[in-house]
Structure formats: C-alpha cells, structure tokens
Amino acid sequence: MGMIKEFKEFAVKGNAMDMAVGIIIGAAFGKIVSSLVADIIMPPIGYLTGKIDFSKLAMEIPVPDGDPVLVKYGLFINAVIQFTIVAFAVFIMIKQLNKLTAEPVKEEAPTTKDCPECCSSIPIKAKRCPNCTAQI
C-alpha cells in the first residue's frame, strides 16, 4: 500500500505534471518542425539546387547475392536540419528563461576609500591614514 501512495504523490506533484506537459508539447513541436522542414524549407532548397527532392536522395550499395542496400542520406540531411531548428528553439527558450529567473546582481558597499592626501587605499572606517597619518 505504501508504494501506491508514494507513486500517487509523485504523479500528482507539480514537477511530474510539468514534465508530462513538456513531453506532450515537445512531441507536438517535433511534428510541427518536421512539417516545416519537409514542406516549407526543403522544397525551395531543392528548387535552388536543381529541383532535388532531398527525401529521395539515396545511394545504392550493390550486394552480390540480393537486393542492393540503400543509404538514404537525403533523409539524414532533413533530420539534421530538423535537429538544428529544434536545438535553436530550445536554446532561445532557455536563454529567455534564464533572463526571467536571473537574480539581480547586488553591488556590494565599498570597503575601502582613497586618502585625500596620499591617494592610498584605506579602510572605509579609518579616521587617520596609516601611510601619511593625515586625519580623515
């Protein structure tokens, strides 16, 4: 009974729910990026490179006893572009989150001051300079 209770507490905690929502949104975002690359980015690139359909680019490796092996490097190029877009989007998102959660930098109060007579650095609470003995 204790294990079920622990699991229920874990599953209902905010962190687990946030993670689940993030995974679902990430999967949907991945589909959007796949469509962006396959349907919007790659067709113009294919047109500019001589009407090449990158998803169909492959290299045949002949096998003596059977069908040739296909190395589909065009799909790999699409996957690299998809990864780059997702990585850039995650980078921008993390950068913005870091800006929102960054604590403002506190400036510490000075601990020293300059002596008006000899310009040496002395403690801020000093009433007399230890170097030139001037009263401050």
Sequence and secondary structure as in RCSB ss.txt:
>XXXX:A:sequence
MGMIKEFKEFAVKGNAMDMAVGIIIGAAFGKIVSSLVADIIMPPIGYLTGKIDFSKLAMEIPVPDGDPVLVKYGL
FINAVIQFTIVAFAVFIMIKQLNKLTAEPVKEEAPTTKDCPECCSSIPIKAKRCPNCTAQI
>XXXX:A:secstr
 HHHHHHHHHHHSHHHHHHHHHHHHHHHHHHHHHHIIIIIIHHHHHHHTTS  GGG  EEE  TTSS EEE HHH
HHHHHHHHHHHHHHHHHHHHHHHHHH         SEEE TTT  EEETT SB TTT  B 
